[in-house]
Amino acid sequence: MREITLSQAVNEAIAEEMRRDETVFLMGEDVAEAGTPFKVLSGLVEEFGTGRVIDTPISEPGFVGMAVGAAMTGARPIVDLMFGDFIFLVMDQLCNQAAKQHYMSGGKLRVPMVLRTNMGATRRSAAQHSQSLQALVAHIPGLKVAMPSSAYEAKGLMKTAIRDNNPVVIFEDKLMYQDKAPVPEEEYLIPFGQAHVKRAGSDITLIGTSSMVQVAEKAAAMLAEEGISAEVIDPRTIVPLDEATLIESVKKTSRAIVIDEGHQSYGVTAEIASRLNEKAFYHLDAPVLRMGAMDVPVPFSPALEDLTVPTPEGVVANARQLCAGEMIHAA
Amino acid sequence: MAKAKSNTEEYLRMYAQMVRIRTFEDNANQLYLSAKMPGLTHMYSGEEAVAVGICEALTDDDRITSTHRGHGHCVAKGAEFKEMFCELLGKAEGYCRGKGGSMHIADQSHGNLGANAIVGGSMGIATGSALRAKLQGSDDVTVCFFGDGATAQGLWYEVMNMAALWKLPVIYACENNGYSEYTKTEEIAAGSITARAEAFGIEAHQVDGQDVLAVNELTRKLVERARKGEGPFFIELMTYRYHGHHVGDINREYYRSKAEEKDWRDNRDPIIRFRAHLVSEGIATEADLDALNAEIEKDAAEAVAYALEAAYPDASEVGQHVYAA
């Protein structure tokens, strides 16, 4: 199978859906000729024109709000939010407006829009361009949240998001844009709420989101050399969450580590760990462990920044302890 | 008064719509005062000529976005009393199945995209609706209602900029009722409000919001031009709210005098003024209008009685409509 980058996968997904449905359009800062700073959208304006690939001023609340209005009246906007950190700028439009229209109107209004943005530290971009803020969005009922872990997921989840009748936020890891993975030539979609078991195992379950799937896979390979069999699961969407697949795995392995690049406190890892505790408690041989980013603003210095995110070595150390039956009081 | 519509039927409809709003609000206030309505609400009384003058210039295909003080916009855009009172009382037959309440009534069948409880919160939605119209080659126009208080929100300047850049068919209608909650507008707004729109190259107008014909005449012209791609436009409508910021805002002499309120009610009431005009022009007699008023009062009383007896939504509905299918 051919291999393409995550960036090309996103580009293909959007192009295919824009060809398929003329109500789909793109808007955001420098999405047209510039193709975004990450060049993810390069070439789309040449095919679809400036009427459907719209460069906006640097007015995030304004253009996200406009996407909500366009979606409510019959269009399917894809909004590009250049950095995930800018989500704080658009919280009212996303969480008070987009997320609630369907419910507040008793089901009459719909907001079929996609907000694609990014996450991920270790790019030496410091505290305001490195955050992974998926937990903030996942907290709000009415929003769906997808976290692709490779080019394959990025394409299939994007196509599903564009066809979904709800506001969907997609967090792409900005360090993975050039990572290649096998992606079929023929069309496919990845349904929301369907976790993917990336690697089967019997001793411990490693649940990772986005870039942390790679971390979990590397850790699993290292653990295998020590005779520990780790199962790796990618939830792919954290809202909706495929709880059943996660619980089934943990019932089998009796141990779990949840890894996500958001801050550890009050985060995605806490939510998933809590559900496993509630629903698989009597199958557990060890506490479910959370591994998130350190609870510090992301520092600039490489010497400091690299300390803030989970690593395969860190996962291996924790897994080893859990499997040895050693109580862990703090990660 | 300014002259706009010469058609007797249209004049009488504008009068009836203003009376319907006033009657709706009087009943809503009574429901609050008698503790029959959950929560609280914001009365539109006094501002009727704004909603009616504008909405009578629109079709069902044209969209509006409304505000927390939104009952007037909802009635003016064509909503029915029964579904509105049911919504105010949280009943299943309300426009939003009781999930929205006073501050979130939406009536998509008439193009009302909904009231919004965030001040200025719908400015993006209205402008986005206009962007959709332009992208899809549709000739509908969107009117964004907001108050003078909302002119302090940054969102407005972002979307006005884009609306002007892209010549979107949106009309920003600022209902300046003189008060931003409990504070005089002059204390929260520097300079001129119309000049703010003009700074973006947007044609701005100020109009007497108590004169329904003046509002309607101006809006009809702007709507026609917006349909032809000459938008966006801005209108500042000078008006007054008779009640407090909300129904519970009873003692308000610390921010405005009773004499001021009396002056607006006695000398600038939009319904009294238009009624006098209809009679003096021979369009209707006092008796005709009294009969019309009585009919509207009866409709409202029946709708209130119906809504009070109507069923609440079933408990199973609490988890419905979080996500669209």
Contacts between the chains, C-beta under 8 A, distances in Angstrom:
chain1	res1	chain2	res2	distance
A	23	B	136	7.3
A	25	B	135	6.2
A	51	B	135	6.4
A	52	B	135	7.3
A	56	B	162	6.6
A	57	B	158	7.3
A	57	B	161	6.0
A	57	B	162	6.5
A	57	B	165	7.6
A	59	B	158	3.7
A	59	B	159	7.7
A	59	B	161	6.8
A	59	B	162	6.9
A	61	B	124	6.8
A	61	B	154	7.3
A	61	B	155	5.3
A	61	B	158	6.2
A	62	B	124	6.1
A	62	B	127	7.6
A	62	B	155	6.2
A	62	B	158	2.9
A	62	B	159	4.8
A	62	B	161	7.4
A	62	B	162	6.0
A	63	B	124	7.9
A	63	B	158	7.8
A	63	B	162	7.0
A	64	B	124	6.9
A	65	B	123	6.7
A	65	B	124	1.5
A	65	B	125	6.2
A	65	B	127	7.2
A	65	B	128	6.4
A	65	B	155	6.3
A	65	B	159	6.6
A	66	B	124	5.2
A	66	B	125	7.8
A	66	B	127	5.1
A	66	B	128	3.4
A	66	B	131	5.5
A	66	B	159	6.5
A	66	B	162	6.8
A	67	B	128	6.0
A	68	B	124	6.1
A	68	B	125	5.4
A	68	B	128	5.9
A	69	B	65	7.7
A	69	B	113	7.4
A	69	B	124	6.1
A	69	B	125	3.6
A	69	B	126	6.1
A	69	B	127	6.3
A	69	B	128	2.5
A	69	B	129	4.3
A	69	B	130	7.7
A	69	B	131	7.3
A	69	B	132	7.1
A	69	B	142	7.8
A	70	B	128	4.2
A	70	B	129	6.8
A	70	B	131	5.4
A	70	B	132	4.1
A	70	B	135	7.5
A	71	B	128	7.5
A	72	B	113	5.9
A	72	B	125	6.4
A	72	B	128	7.5
A	72	B	129	6.9
A	73	B	63	6.4
A	73	B	113	7.3
A	73	B	128	7.6
A	73	B	129	4.6
A	73	B	132	4.8
A	73	B	133	7.6
A	74	B	132	6.1
A	74	B	136	7.0
A	75	B	131	8.0
A	75	B	132	4.5
A	75	B	135	6.5
A	75	B	136	7.0
A	77	B	128	7.8
A	92	B	118	6.0
A	92	B	121	6.4
A	92	B	155	8.0
A	93	B	124	5.6
A	96	B	118	5.5
A	96	B	121	6.4
A	97	B	116	7.6
A	97	B	118	7.6
A	97	B	121	6.1
A	97	B	122	7.8
A	97	B	124	7.2
A	97	B	125	6.5
A	101	B	106	8.0
A	101	B	114	7.1
A	102	B	321	5.5
A	102	B	322	7.3
A	102	B	323	7.0
A	102	B	324	5.1
A	103	B	99	5.9
A	103	B	321	4.8
A	103	B	322	5.6
A	104	B	96	6.1
A	104	B	99	5.9
A	104	B	100	4.5
A	104	B	104	4.3
A	104	B	106	7.3
A	104	B	114	7.1
A	105	B	95	7.8
A	105	B	96	5.0
A	105	B	99	7.6
A	105	B	100	6.3
A	105	B	104	7.3
A	105	B	106	4.4
A	105	B	108	7.3
A	105	B	114	6.3
A	105	B	321	7.9
A	106	B	94	7.3
A	106	B	95	7.1
A	106	B	96	3.8
A	106	B	97	3.3
A	106	B	98	7.3
A	106	B	99	5.0
A	106	B	100	6.8
A	106	B	321	6.1
A	107	B	97	7.1
A	107	B	320	6.9
A	107	B	321	4.1
A	107	B	324	7.4
A	108	B	95	7.7
A	108	B	96	7.0
A	108	B	106	6.2
A	108	B	108	5.0
A	109	B	106	6.0
A	109	B	108	6.3
A	109	B	113	7.1
A	109	B	114	6.8
A	110	B	324	4.6
A	111	B	324	8.0
A	112	B	324	7.6
A	141	B	322	5.1
A	142	B	322	5.8
A	142	B	323	6.9
A	144	B	323	7.4
A	165	B	324	4.0
A	165	B	325	6.7
A	166	B	323	5.1
A	166	B	324	5.4
